[in-house]
Amino acid sequence: MKLSARNILPGNVTEITKGEAIANVVMDCDGQRIVSSITVEAATELGLEVGSDVSAVVKASDVMIAVA
């Protein structure tokens, strides 16, 4: 996968809190806690669960999650 974003932080999921529409995904990226708010649908499609290896992709003020 190629991305234009240059701020890519590898990490793993430590917590997922799902609401009706939004899931807050907490990641540990080399000791830094990063939280991303994504749709519950996206979290499900990505197969996210605690312990998943992910990357926090930071572009402007948004944080996206990428799964290899």
N, C-alpha and C positions, 0 to 999 in steps of 0.2 A: 504494500500500500504506500503510495506517495501522497504527501500533504504539503500545502504551502506553509502551514504553520511551522514555526521553528522551535516553539516551546513545547517539547514533548517529554513528559515526566513518567517513567515507568514506575509501577507500583502494584499494590494489590488491594482488593476491596476488604474493608474491615467491618462495614455496617451498611445495611440498606433499610431505609424507612419508607414504606409505600403508603401514599394517601390514595384518594380516589383517582386522581389523574397524574400526580407528580410523585416521583421517587427521588429521595435524597440519598445519593451514593457517597459514602465516606471512603476515601482511599488513603493509604499510607504510602507516600512517595519518598523513600529514603529518609524516613523520620519526620517528614512534613505531612500534616493532615490537610487533605484537599477534599472539598465537598462539591459535588456537581448535582444540580437539580435537572433531571431529565424526565420524560414521560414514563409512566409505568409500562406502556406498550414497548418503548425502546429498551427499557431494562429487561423485559421479558424476551424480546427478540435477540438481544445480545447474550442471553443466558447468564446474566450476572447473578452471582451468589457470593457470600462471604468466602474469601480465600481466592477468588478469581484474579488471575494476573491480567492487569489492564494498563493502559497508558492514559494519563491526563493530557489532553491536547488543548493548549491555551492559545486562543486567537482573540485579540482585543479584550473584551470583557467576558467572553464566553469560555466555558470549560466543557469540552466534549470528551466522550469516552471511546477509545478504540480497542477492539479485541483482535488479536492477530489470528 
